[in-house]
Amino acid sequence: MADARSSGPKSGSEAGLETGTQSGADAPHIPVLLSAILGAVAPVHGVWLDGTFGAGGYTRGFLDAGAAKVIAVDRDPLAFQMAAEWAPGYGARLVQQQGVFSRMDDYAQDLDGVVLDLGVSSMQLDQAERGFSFMRDGPLDMRMSQQGVSAADIVNTAEESVIANILFQFGEERASRRIAREIVRARTIAPLTRTKALADLVEGCLPRAKPGQSHPATRSFQALRIAVNNEYQELFAGLMAAERALKPGGQLAVVTFHSVEDRMVKRFLTARSNAGGNANRFAPQVQQDAPRFTLKSRKAIVADAAEIAQNPRARSAKLRVAVRTDAPAGAVDAKLLGMPQVKEWL
């Protein structure tokens, strides 16, 4: 995403995109950590793939910085509608591809770089009819692709235990069982079809939020959105697709906004760079494959105070950058990445 979102996946307080505060809900669309990314991968050249096109901030940033071409991928058709006014100005240097970034290696090979900005887009939150926002009443939808299973389908048909598991695993919601129980009770009276109805239900299950805290429904809405859009699986598959699509020397830059996704990205890059070391110095050395990536830094890059002041959504953002080696791509065990998994809900 180029403005704090993903065509795949996001969580925690959702990078401040929607906390029930003025700064979160009404902040302009500003690409998070764009300057930091451009600095980390400089000099920008060749063909890049922006796997989370969104409002186009990253794509335009890379094209303006010197990329010969950017392949802009997003599952949301709205992203390409929004780009209609400015995209023609870049001519053949901008290629728009509707789809998911987990299939990026089907769209392109021998890439000089891949950039991913994970999570929900502010453009999606701003439209009540998309059903992502608990701050704007609308149909309980949350589908980035505008196709498939909706959030309403889950809350109105899934078993109570499955709903509780989604809320806990994907939203880290401690009151998941209580909320799931209330959802099932409420739907026996009438289906839950509106965002406000669900937000009010969740709010009634939890203590009143203190000043400065996120809205009580933040974690539940995040969890449902992740489930609807299969965001963690998309991230897992997308990281492997990037490994297959990048040329030797190609760079992978990933911006995350919450601990689960950052953990997955960190563990993937650590494992693929053989940077984990030997956990037990007395244990026999384990034979390791040749590293597929080299890390530009072991520590994540975060926004400085000036960017946070300008764009509060950058507060929880973390950037990790790695460079592809010439070792053959391979498979990764999802369990090694700590990816939360939930039983199929429908």
N, C-alpha and C positions, 0 to 999 in steps of 0.2 A: 504494500500500500504506500501511497505517497503522501498520506496525510494522517496517519495513525490508524491503519486498518490492514486486513488481509484478504486475499482471494482464497486463501486456505483458512488459516486460523488467526484468539487472544484471551487474558483473564486477570485476577487480582482486582484492583480497582479500575481496571480497563483503562489504564494510562490517564486517568482523569478525564476521559472522554465524556463520561456521564456519571456524575457523583451526586447530582441534585443541587449543584452549586452553579452560580452564574458563570464562573470562569470555565467550568467543565462543559456546560451545555451550549454556551453561546460563543465559545472561542472560534476564531476563523480557521479555515483549512490551511495549516502550515505544515510542510514536510518536516517530520521529526528527525533530528540528527543529520540532516542532509549535508551540511558543511563538514561535519565530522566524517561522514562516509566518503565524500569526495576527497578529503585530505588523506584518509587512510588508504585509499586505492589509487591515488595519483601516481603517474599521470593517467588520466582517463583517455582510453583509445579503444578502437575495435568495436566489436559487437557485444552488447550487453542485453540481458533479459531482465526486465522488471516484472517479477512474478505477482506483484500486488499493485496493479496500475492505479486503481482508485481515482482520485482527482487529478492524477498525472504529475504530481510534484516531483517525484524521483525521476520519472522519465524525462521531464523537461530539464531537470537539473543535470542529468548525465549528457543529454544532447547538447546543452549549452556549454558543458565543460569539455566537450571534444569527442564524445563517442561518435563513431562513424554511423552506427545504427543502434536503435533500441527496439527490442521486441517486447511489447507491452501486453501482459497477460492479466486477465481478470475474469472471474466467473460471472460477475454482475453486468448484465447488458447496459445498465445505467451508466457505468464508467465510460463506455464508448459514446453514448449519447452526449454526455457532458463534454467530451473532448472534441466534438464535431466542429466547434468554432475555431479552436486553435491548432488542432492536429494537422490540417492541410499545410500550414506554414512550414512544417518540417519535411514535407515531401516524402520521398522514398526512405528517408533516414528513420522514419517511425513506422513500425509494422504493428498493427493492432490484432491481437489474437484472443478471441473469447475462449475461455477454458480454465483449467486449474493448473497451478504450478507444479503439481505432482506429475504432470505429463510434459514438463518442459523439454525433456529430451526427445519427445515426439515432435515438438515444434522447432527445435534447433539443436545443432551440434557444434562442437569446437568453439564454444563461447569464450569471449575474453572476460566475461564477468556475469554474475547473477546477484541481484539485490532483492531481498524480501523484507517487507515490513508487515508484521503479523497482527491480526486482530480485526475488529470491526471498524468500518469507515465512518468518519464523521458525517459524510454525505448520506450514509444509510441511517444513522441515528437521527439526522435532521428531518427525515421524511416519516411522519407518523404512520403512513399507510404501509410502510415496510415492516412495522411491528417489532423493531429492535429496541425501542426506547420505552422505559417506564416513566419518562418525563412527559411523553406525548401520547395521548390515548389513540390507539389504532388497533387494527386486527392483529391477533397474536400469530405472527407469521415467522419472521427471522430468517427466511431463506435468502442467502446471498445470490444464488442462481435463479431465484424466483421459480424454482421447480422442486418437486419432491415433497418429502415429509415436512410439515410445518411444526412450530412449537405447539400450536393448538392440538395437532394430532397426538403429540406426545402426552400432554397433560390430560387429555380427555380419554385416552385409550390405553396407555401403558399401565402396567401393574404398579401398585404403590411402592413395592420394594425397588423396582427399576427406577422410578422417579426419584426416590430417595438416594439411590446410588449415583444417578446423574448429578444431582445437586451436590452431593458430597465429593465425588471424584473430579468433576469438571469445574465446580464452583467453590470447592473447599468450604462449603456451608455446614457449619456445626449443627444447625437445627434442621438438617435435611429430612430426618424422619418425621418431625413435627409438621414441617411444611408439606411433605408428601401426603401425610395423613389428612391434612386439612384440604388439600387439592382434591383428593378422592372423595371426601365428604361433600365438598362444594359441587363437584361435577354430577353427583347423584341428584342434585336439585336442578341444576341447569349447566350446560356446557360452558367452559371457560373459553371465551372467544376474543376478549379484548385485553390489551396490555394493562390498562388501568385496573381492571378487575383482578388480574393476577398480582399486580403490584400491591394493591390494597390487601389482598389475602395474605401475601408474604409479610407485609408490614404488620398486620395484626398478629402474626405468629412470633414476632421478635420484639425485644425491648425498644423503646423509642430511641432513635439515633441522637447522639449528643452533637452539639454544634461542631462543625468541621468534619464530622464523620460522613462516610458515604451513605447513600440511601439504603435502607434495609433490603431492598429487592435487587441490589447490584449483583450479588453473587449468584442468585437464582437465575436472573436473566442471562448472565454470562454463561452459566452452565447449560441452559437450554439452547442458547445460540451455538455453543461449541458442539452440542449433540446434533442439532439440526444440520449443521454444515460439516460434520465429521472433521473438525479442525485439527485435532491431534494426529489422527491418521494421515490427514493431508500434509501436515508438517513433516511427519516421519517419512512419508513417501517422497515429499518434495526435496528433502535433504539428500536422499539417495539419487533422485533424478538429477540434482545439481552436480553430484559427483560424476554422473555419466555424461552430462552435457558439457561440462567445462573442459577446455583444452589445458594441457600442461602450462602452468603459469597463470591460468585463469583464476579470478578471485571471487570468493563467495562472501557477501556481506549480508548479515541477518540482524534485524532489529526486533527485539522482543519487548513485551510490556508487563510480563508477570513471571513469577518464579517457575511455574511448570514448564512453560515454553523455553525460558532461558536455560533451565536445567537440561531439557532435551537437546537444545542446540549445543550447549557446552559439552555434554557427554558425547554427542556425535563427533564433534570436532576433536575432542580429546582422544577418543578411541581411534579416529581415522588418521590422527597425526602421531599415534603411539606416544602421546605425551603424558600418559597416566602413570608411568613408572611401575615399579614392582611393589605391591602393597606390603609384602612381607619380605624383608631382606634375607631371611633365613630359608625362604622357600626356593625351590628350583626355578631358574629363569624360564619363563614361558616363551616359546618361539612365536614371534610376532611377524605379521605380514609387513611388506614394505608400506610405509605411510602414504596415504592418499592425499593428505593435506599437510601443509606446514602452517602453524599459527603465527599470525602477525603480532599477537600479544596474548598472554595467558589471561590477562584481566580484561573484562568488558570495558568498552568505552561508554561513558555516560555524558549526559548533557551538562554544560556548565551553567553557572548561575544566570548569565545573561540570557541564554536560550530558555531556561525555565521561566524567567520573568516575562519573556515575550510569549511563550507558549507553555502553559502549565501541563499540557498533555505530554511533554517530554520528561516530566519528573521521574517516571518509573521506567523510562526506555533504557535498554542496554544494547549495545552494538558489539557484535563479534565478527571478525574478519579472518579468513584463512585463504591460502593459496594452494591451488591444485598441483599435485606432482604428476609424474608420468606413470605412476603405478596403475595397473588396471583397476577399474571400478569393481566393487563387490557388494555383497549383501550385508545388512546389519540386523542384529536381533533387537526388536523393539523393546524388550525387557531391559536391555542394557541402558536404554535412554531414559528409563523411569517414566514411560508414557502411561498415563492413566487409561484404563480400559474398562468399559461398561458392557454388560450383557446387552444384546440387541433389544431395542425398546419397543419395536412393533413387529 
